[in-house]
């Protein structure tokens, strides 16, 4: 199966995976510095390698497991529980339009 979404498919920063990862990494670094932790200190406390932490801060690449381990040490886990949660509707109309059955359609083949 081919990757349907690539980083180059996104032009708006709000939906750009690289921009999102960069923002998370920059906020993580800022919190690390606020807590007066070195990269080595945070890596040790989080149980990740120094290389993984540096790669996250410099290239914005990190595994989900390591990101969660870092977030625990930096006391930043509160929003992970909300990721992919059920949407909270603002009005009855919004809820009704979302719950109306959608007609399934077959995709067109591009041979």
N, C-alpha and C positions, 0 to 999 in steps of 0.2 A: 504494500500500500504506500502510495506516495504522500508526502507531507503536503496537505492542502493549504496550510498557512505558513508563510515565512515572514521573517522580520521585515523584509522589503515590501510586503503587502500593506503595511500600515504607514500612513503618512501623518496622522494626527498623534501628537505626543501622548494624549490621554489614553490611547489604545495601543501604543507602541510597547511591546514587551521589553525591549531594551531600555526604553525611558522609564518604565515602571520599575524594572530591576535596579536601575541606576538610582532612582529616588529612594528605594528601600535601602540600598547599600549606603547612600550618603546619610540617611537618617540613623542607620545603625552605627556608622562611624562617629557621628555627632554624639549619640548617646554614650558610646564607648568612651569618648574623650571627656564627656561630662562626668562620668564615673571614675575618671582618672585611671583608666585601664589601658595598658599597652596591648598591642596586637597579640603578643605572646601570652599576656595575662588572661585576655578574653578567650583565646583559643584553648588554653589549659583549663579554665573554669568550665567552658562549654563542652570540652571533650572532643574538639575538632583539631585537625592539624593546622599549624601555622600557615601552611601553603593554601589550605582551603579558605581560611579567613582572608589572607592577602588576595587571593583570586577574586573573592567576593567584593572586597573593597576596591580593587583595581579594574577588574574585568566585568564585575556585576554578575558573576556566575557562581551559583551555590546550589547544592542539593536541598530538597525540601527538608530532609532529616536534619542537615546541618543548620539550616536557617531556623528551624524550630528549637534546636539546642542552643543556638546563640540567643534567640528571643527569650528563652527561659532565664538565662543569666542576666539579660538586660531588662527583665521584667516588662516584656513587650508582647505578651501572648494573648492579651485580651481580644484582639480583633481576629485572630485565627479561627476562633470558634464561630465567627459570623461568615466566614468564607463559604460560598455556595449555599447559604442558608435560604430558606423559603422566603420569597419576597413579601414584604409587608406592604399592603395596599393603602393608599391614601384616601380612597373614596370607594363607595359601593359600586359606582359605574366602572371604575378601574378593575375591581375584582370581577364583576360580571363579564366584562369584555375579555379578561384573561381566562375565565373559566369556560367560555363558549367553545364548543368543539371545533377543532380545526380540520378542514378537509385535507386528507392526505393526497399528495400528488407524487407521481413518479418523476424522477429526474430524467432529463433528456440525455441521451447518449451522444457523445461527440466523437464519432468514428472517423 
